[in-house]
Amino acid sequence: MTDGKSTAAPGSPQAGRVPLVVVDGANVVGSVPDGWWRDRRGAAERLRDRLVGYPGPAEVVLVVEGAARGVASVPGVRVESAPGSGDDLVVRLVRAEGAGRRCLVVTADRELRARVAALGAETVGPREAMSF
């Protein structure tokens, strides 16, 4: 892609070379008290748009849940809507797509951090990740 991002399909040769960055959307949005609770979908869309500029190359996946479900993907950021728990979907993505490559999960959720670390993923908090 011309923007340096990869939206490589899982299992493709390119998918194994670029890092996977999985963003816990609800946790990241909730880390800033800016009124996000009044428009959860809009807050998720703003986060998605900000992630387009994530330094790469990387495959960036934003996990949304609840009222933010249905947010569309854009070039450079794939959006996955969790049918239930967003944390469970993050873990499934790390397990399925993070194997064999660097994987970074953006969340401040301690339990989720422990779950993905057990799968070999690195973690960073929202402030650290969004300071780019």
Residue frames as a rotation matrix with the C-alpha (Angstrom) as fourth column:
MET 1
0.581 0.814 0.000 0.00
0.814 -0.581 0.000 0.00
0.000 0.000 -1.000 0.00
THR 2
0.118 -0.545 0.830 1.18
0.475 -0.703 -0.529 3.51
0.872 0.457 0.176 -0.61
ASP 3
0.591 0.159 0.791 0.65
-0.477 -0.722 0.501 4.67
0.651 -0.674 -0.351 2.98
GLY 4
-0.453 -0.890 0.060 3.10
-0.620 0.265 -0.739 2.12
0.641 -0.372 -0.671 4.41
LYS 5
-0.177 0.474 0.863 0.36
-0.858 0.355 -0.371 0.21
-0.482 -0.806 0.343 6.22
SER 6
-0.913 -0.064 -0.403 -0.48
-0.263 0.847 0.462 -3.41
0.312 0.528 -0.790 5.66
THR 7
0.021 0.920 0.392 -3.95
-0.942 0.150 -0.301 -4.83
-0.336 -0.362 0.870 5.57
ALA 8
-0.644 -0.399 -0.653 -2.57
-0.633 0.757 0.163 -8.26
0.429 0.518 -0.740 4.74
ALA 9
0.499 0.843 -0.201 -4.95
-0.638 0.515 0.572 -11.14
0.586 -0.157 0.795 5.10
PRO 10
0.300 -0.374 0.877 -4.18
-0.773 0.444 0.453 -13.60
-0.559 -0.814 -0.156 7.89
GLY 11
0.480 -0.172 0.860 -2.00
0.244 0.968 0.058 -16.39
-0.843 0.182 0.507 6.55
SER 12
0.968 -0.182 0.172 -0.66
0.123 -0.256 -0.959 -14.35
0.219 0.949 -0.226 3.63
PRO 13
0.203 -0.970 -0.134 3.14
0.879 0.240 -0.411 -14.07
0.431 -0.035 0.902 3.27
GLN 14
-0.282 -0.313 0.907 3.03
0.050 -0.949 -0.312 -10.36
0.958 -0.043 0.283 4.10
ALA 15
0.684 0.655 0.321 1.02
-0.285 -0.166 0.944 -10.93
0.671 -0.737 0.073 7.29
GLY 16
0.760 -0.420 -0.496 3.97
0.636 0.638 0.435 -12.74
0.133 -0.646 0.752 8.90
ARG 17
-0.194 -0.944 0.266 6.41
0.861 -0.294 -0.414 -9.90
0.469 0.149 0.870 8.31
VAL 18
-0.383 0.078 0.921 4.64
-0.154 -0.988 0.020 -6.80
0.911 -0.134 0.390 9.56
PRO 19
-0.995 0.029 -0.096 3.81
0.099 0.153 -0.983 -6.32
-0.013 -0.988 -0.155 13.23
LEU 20
-0.144 0.989 -0.022 0.21
0.590 0.104 0.800 -6.74
0.794 0.102 -0.599 14.33
VAL 21
-0.988 -0.051 0.146 -1.13
-0.075 -0.667 -0.741 -3.89
0.135 -0.743 0.656 16.47
VAL 22
-0.232 0.942 -0.242 -4.45
0.666 0.335 0.666 -4.66
0.708 -0.006 -0.706 18.17
VAL 23
-0.874 -0.024 0.485 -6.20
-0.228 -0.861 -0.454 -1.75
0.429 -0.508 0.747 19.87
ASP 24
-0.507 0.707 -0.493 -8.74
0.862 0.417 -0.288 -2.34
0.003 -0.571 -0.821 22.64
GLY 25
-0.477 0.285 0.832 -11.07
0.370 -0.793 0.484 0.41
0.798 0.538 0.272 21.45
ALA 26
0.613 0.790 -0.012 -13.34
0.326 -0.239 0.915 0.65
0.720 -0.564 -0.404 24.49
ASN 27
0.485 -0.502 -0.716 -10.38
0.843 0.051 0.535 0.82
-0.232 -0.863 0.448 26.85
VAL 28
-0.601 -0.762 0.241 -8.49
0.799 -0.571 0.188 3.42
-0.006 0.305 0.952 24.83
VAL 29
-0.228 0.612 0.757 -11.56
0.269 -0.708 0.653 5.60
0.936 0.353 -0.003 24.25
GLY 30
0.725 0.623 -0.294 -12.48
0.394 -0.026 0.919 5.30
0.564 -0.782 -0.265 27.93
SER 31
0.041 -0.810 -0.585 -9.05
0.999 0.034 0.023 6.46
0.002 -0.586 0.811 29.05
VAL 32
-0.926 -0.305 0.223 -9.81
0.324 -0.945 0.054 10.10
0.194 0.122 0.973 28.15
PRO 33
-0.282 0.876 -0.390 -12.78
0.793 -0.016 -0.609 11.78
-0.540 -0.482 -0.690 29.89
ASP 34
-0.958 -0.149 -0.245 -13.85
-0.019 -0.820 0.572 13.84
-0.286 0.553 0.783 26.89
GLY 35
-0.193 0.969 -0.155 -17.56
-0.755 -0.247 -0.608 12.96
-0.627 0.000 0.779 26.82
TRP 36
-0.833 -0.219 -0.508 -17.08
-0.523 0.613 0.593 9.78
0.181 0.760 -0.625 24.76
TRP 37
-0.850 0.507 0.143 -19.96
0.338 0.733 -0.591 8.15
-0.405 -0.454 -0.794 26.66
ARG 38
-0.079 0.847 -0.526 -22.45
-0.302 -0.524 -0.797 10.44
-0.950 0.096 0.297 24.93
ASP 39
0.732 0.244 -0.636 -21.45
-0.672 0.106 -0.733 9.12
-0.111 0.964 0.241 21.48
ARG 40
0.289 -0.636 0.716 -19.57
-0.218 0.684 0.696 5.84
-0.932 -0.357 0.059 21.73
ARG 41
0.567 -0.044 0.822 -19.70
0.728 0.494 -0.476 5.17
-0.386 0.868 0.312 18.00
GLY 42
0.920 -0.212 0.330 -18.41
0.008 -0.832 -0.555 8.65
0.392 0.513 -0.763 17.17
ALA 43
0.564 -0.745 0.356 -15.60
-0.716 -0.225 0.661 8.25
-0.412 -0.628 -0.660 19.71
ALA 44
0.292 -0.430 0.854 -14.61
0.266 0.894 0.360 4.92
-0.919 0.122 0.375 18.13
GLU 45
0.756 0.019 0.655 -14.64
0.653 -0.089 -0.752 6.53
0.045 0.996 -0.080 14.67
ARG 46
0.853 -0.482 0.201 -12.38
-0.478 -0.875 -0.071 9.35
0.210 -0.036 -0.977 15.89
LEU 47
0.321 -0.746 0.584 -9.97
-0.462 0.415 0.784 6.81
-0.827 -0.521 -0.212 17.37
ARG 48
0.486 -0.088 0.870 -10.02
0.628 0.727 -0.277 4.81
-0.608 0.681 0.408 14.13
ASP 49
0.900 -0.094 0.425 -9.20
0.287 -0.604 -0.743 7.95
0.327 0.791 -0.517 12.14
ARG 50
0.661 -0.705 0.259 -6.35
-0.738 -0.546 0.396 8.82
-0.137 -0.453 -0.881 14.50
LEU 51
0.353 -0.507 0.786 -4.93
-0.069 0.824 0.562 5.30
-0.933 -0.253 0.256 14.13
VAL 52
0.941 -0.017 0.339 -4.55
0.338 0.140 -0.931 5.82
-0.031 0.990 0.137 10.38
GLY 53
0.642 -0.728 0.242 -1.41
-0.525 -0.647 -0.554 7.79
0.559 0.229 -0.797 11.23
TYR 54
0.849 -0.334 0.410 0.04
-0.203 0.510 0.836 4.99
-0.488 -0.792 0.365 13.40
PRO 55
0.084 -0.894 -0.441 3.74
-0.964 -0.185 0.191 4.67
-0.252 0.409 -0.877 12.61
GLY 56
0.838 0.273 0.473 4.34
-0.154 0.949 -0.275 1.61
-0.524 0.158 0.837 10.54
PRO 57
-0.336 0.704 -0.626 4.52
-0.572 0.376 0.729 -0.50
0.749 0.603 0.276 8.65
ALA 58
-0.920 0.177 0.350 2.04
-0.199 0.558 -0.806 -2.40
-0.338 -0.811 -0.478 10.79
GLU 59
-0.490 0.861 -0.136 -1.28
0.288 0.307 0.907 -4.14
0.823 0.406 -0.398 10.46
VAL 60
-0.945 0.179 0.273 -3.55
-0.326 -0.531 -0.782 -2.11
0.005 -0.828 0.560 12.73
VAL 61
-0.398 0.849 -0.347 -6.76
0.442 0.509 0.738 -3.68
0.804 0.141 -0.578 14.06
LEU 62
-0.772 0.285 0.568 -9.23
-0.590 -0.653 -0.475 -1.71
0.235 -0.702 0.672 16.18
VAL 63
-0.672 0.568 -0.476 -11.58
0.582 0.802 0.134 -3.87
0.458 -0.187 -0.869 18.26
VAL 64
-0.702 0.542 0.462 -14.92
-0.623 -0.782 -0.029 -2.26
0.345 -0.308 0.886 19.07
GLU 65
-0.772 0.494 -0.400 -17.85
0.587 0.795 -0.150 -3.52
0.244 -0.351 -0.904 21.11
GLY 66
-0.348 0.720 -0.600 -21.28
0.657 -0.270 -0.704 -2.51
-0.669 -0.639 -0.379 22.35
ALA 67
0.607 0.689 -0.397 -22.66
0.279 -0.652 -0.705 0.75
-0.744 0.317 -0.588 20.94
ALA 68
0.038 -0.684 -0.729 -19.52
-0.693 -0.544 0.474 1.18
-0.720 0.487 -0.494 18.81
ARG 69
-0.303 -0.110 0.947 -20.18
0.395 0.889 0.230 -2.02
-0.867 0.444 -0.226 16.82
GLY 70
0.550 0.555 0.624 -20.47
0.750 0.001 -0.661 -1.47
-0.367 0.832 -0.416 13.11
VAL 71
0.493 -0.496 -0.714 -17.76
-0.414 -0.856 0.309 1.18
-0.765 0.143 -0.628 12.77
ALA 72
0.999 -0.039 0.038 -16.34
0.051 0.420 -0.906 0.71
0.019 0.907 0.421 9.28
SER 73
0.210 -0.974 0.086 -12.74
0.723 0.214 0.657 -0.11
-0.658 -0.076 0.749 8.41
VAL 74
0.905 -0.087 -0.415 -10.69
-0.315 -0.794 -0.520 2.45
-0.285 0.602 -0.746 6.49
PRO 75
0.650 -0.739 -0.176 -7.44
0.168 0.366 -0.915 2.06
0.741 0.565 0.362 4.56
GLY 76
-0.319 -0.896 0.308 -4.73
-0.294 -0.215 -0.931 1.38
0.901 -0.388 -0.195 7.14
VAL 77
-0.776 0.122 0.619 -7.07
-0.606 0.125 -0.785 0.36
-0.173 -0.985 -0.023 9.97
ARG 78
-0.501 0.633 -0.591 -9.21
0.045 0.701 0.712 -2.77
0.864 0.330 -0.380 10.04
VAL 79
-0.475 0.447 0.757 -12.11
-0.876 -0.323 -0.359 -2.55
0.084 -0.834 0.545 12.48
GLU 80
-0.668 0.267 -0.695 -13.41
0.176 0.964 0.202 -5.74
0.723 0.013 -0.691 14.10
SER 81
-0.094 0.736 0.671 -16.75
-0.844 -0.416 0.339 -5.66
0.529 -0.534 0.660 15.94
ALA 82
-0.967 -0.250 0.044 -16.88
-0.225 0.764 -0.605 -7.98
0.118 -0.595 -0.795 18.93
PRO 83
-0.237 0.932 -0.276 -20.11
-0.021 0.279 0.960 -9.98
0.971 0.233 -0.046 19.08
GLY 84
0.726 0.368 -0.581 -19.65
0.554 0.188 0.811 -10.13
0.408 -0.911 -0.067 22.87
SER 85
0.715 -0.521 -0.466 -16.60
0.288 -0.388 0.875 -9.26
-0.637 -0.760 -0.127 24.92
GLY 86
0.870 -0.473 -0.140 -14.06
-0.410 -0.534 -0.740 -7.04
0.275 0.701 -0.658 23.20
ASP 87
0.115 -0.854 0.507 -11.34
-0.914 0.109 0.391 -8.52
-0.389 -0.509 -0.768 25.41
ASP 88
0.254 0.038 0.966 -12.16
0.029 0.998 -0.047 -12.02
-0.967 0.040 0.253 24.20
LEU 89
0.960 0.099 0.261 -11.94
0.262 0.011 -0.965 -10.89
-0.099 0.995 -0.015 20.58
VAL 90
0.564 -0.826 0.005 -8.57
-0.818 -0.559 -0.138 -9.22
0.116 0.074 -0.990 21.23
VAL 91
-0.042 -0.571 0.820 -7.28
-0.610 0.664 0.432 -12.51
-0.791 -0.482 -0.376 22.63
ARG 92
0.555 0.308 0.773 -8.65
0.339 0.765 -0.548 -14.47
-0.760 0.566 0.320 19.65
LEU 93
0.977 -0.207 -0.047 -6.98
-0.143 -0.478 -0.867 -12.07
0.157 0.854 -0.497 17.21
VAL 94
0.238 -0.938 0.253 -3.64
-0.958 -0.184 0.221 -12.30
-0.160 -0.295 -0.942 19.02
ARG 95
0.011 -0.187 0.982 -3.86
-0.248 0.951 0.184 -16.08
-0.969 -0.245 -0.036 19.03
ALA 96
0.612 0.376 0.696 -4.95
0.481 0.521 -0.705 -16.40
-0.628 0.766 0.138 15.39
GLU 97
0.894 -0.155 0.421 -3.06
0.309 -0.466 -0.829 -13.58
0.324 0.871 -0.369 13.70
GLY 98
0.738 -0.610 0.288 -0.18
-0.674 -0.679 0.290 -12.75
0.019 -0.408 -0.913 16.03
ALA 99
0.691 -0.481 0.539 1.62
0.148 0.824 0.546 -16.07
-0.707 -0.298 0.641 15.87
GLY 100
0.263 -0.700 0.664 5.01
0.928 0.371 0.023 -15.84
-0.262 0.610 0.748 14.21
ARG 101
-0.107 -0.325 0.940 5.28
0.551 -0.806 -0.216 -12.07
0.827 0.495 0.266 14.23
ARG 102
-0.958 -0.231 -0.170 5.60
0.273 -0.563 -0.780 -9.18
0.085 -0.794 0.602 16.61
CYS 103
-0.022 0.996 0.085 2.26
0.632 -0.052 0.773 -8.41
0.774 0.070 -0.629 18.22
LEU 104
-0.972 -0.236 0.019 1.43
0.154 -0.695 -0.703 -5.31
0.179 -0.680 0.711 20.24
VAL 105
-0.015 0.991 -0.136 -1.82
0.852 0.084 0.517 -4.84
0.524 -0.108 -0.845 22.17
VAL 106
-0.792 -0.157 0.590 -2.88
-0.050 -0.947 -0.318 -1.35
0.608 -0.281 0.742 23.24
THR 107
0.394 0.898 -0.195 -4.86
0.223 0.112 0.968 -1.46
0.891 -0.425 -0.156 26.48
ALA 108
-0.405 -0.455 0.793 -4.69
-0.696 -0.410 -0.590 -0.44
0.593 -0.791 -0.151 30.12
ASP 109
0.660 0.738 0.138 -6.78
-0.686 0.518 0.511 -3.44
0.305 -0.432 0.849 31.19
ARG 110
-0.181 -0.826 0.533 -4.54
-0.959 0.268 0.090 -5.49
-0.217 -0.495 -0.841 33.51
GLU 111
0.169 0.308 0.936 -6.40
-0.207 0.940 -0.272 -8.75
-0.964 -0.148 0.222 33.00
LEU 112
0.982 0.190 0.017 -6.29
-0.012 0.155 -0.988 -8.39
-0.191 0.969 0.154 29.21
ARG 113
0.387 -0.915 -0.116 -2.59
-0.892 -0.340 -0.297 -7.51
0.232 0.218 -0.948 29.37
ALA 114
-0.256 -0.474 0.842 -1.92
-0.715 0.679 0.165 -10.74
-0.650 -0.560 -0.513 31.26
ARG 115
0.528 0.552 0.646 -4.01
0.015 0.754 -0.657 -12.82
-0.849 0.356 0.390 28.84
VAL 116
0.983 -0.142 -0.114 -2.23
-0.128 -0.092 -0.988 -11.56
0.130 0.986 -0.108 25.71
ALA 117
0.186 -0.963 0.194 1.22
-0.982 -0.189 0.004 -11.58
0.032 -0.191 -0.981 27.34
ALA 118
0.053 -0.096 0.994 0.71
-0.393 0.913 0.109 -15.30
-0.918 -0.397 0.011 27.95
LEU 119
0.797 0.273 0.539 0.37
0.376 0.474 -0.796 -15.61
-0.473 0.837 0.276 24.15
GLY 120
-0.078 -0.957 0.280 3.62
0.938 0.024 0.346 -13.70
-0.338 0.289 0.896 23.56
ALA 121
0.410 0.293 0.864 2.18
0.653 -0.756 -0.053 -10.26
0.637 0.586 -0.501 22.79
GLU 122
-0.803 -0.566 -0.188 3.69
0.570 -0.634 -0.523 -7.03
0.176 -0.527 0.831 24.04
THR 123
0.341 0.938 -0.055 1.41
0.917 -0.319 0.240 -4.44
0.207 -0.132 -0.969 25.64
VAL 124
-0.880 -0.456 0.135 1.37
0.405 -0.867 -0.289 -0.68
0.249 -0.200 0.948 26.00
GLY 125
-0.291 0.777 -0.559 -1.10
0.662 -0.258 -0.703 1.65
-0.690 -0.575 -0.439 27.61
PRO 126
0.546 0.640 0.540 -3.30
0.833 -0.346 -0.432 4.10
-0.090 0.686 -0.722 25.71
ARG 127
0.860 -0.214 -0.463 -1.28
-0.124 -0.968 0.216 7.19
-0.495 -0.128 -0.859 26.59
GLU 128
-0.138 -0.981 0.133 1.99
-0.153 0.154 0.976 5.62
-0.978 0.114 -0.172 25.46
ALA 129
-0.329 0.037 0.944 0.53
0.777 0.579 0.248 4.28
-0.537 0.815 -0.219 22.23
MET 130
0.546 0.681 0.488 -1.40
0.837 -0.461 -0.294 7.40
0.024 0.569 -0.822 21.27
SER 131
0.536 -0.393 -0.747 1.48
0.146 -0.829 0.540 9.81
-0.832 -0.399 -0.387 21.86
PHE 132
-0.211 -0.657 0.724 2.83
0.841 0.255 0.478 9.35
-0.499 0.709 0.498 18.32
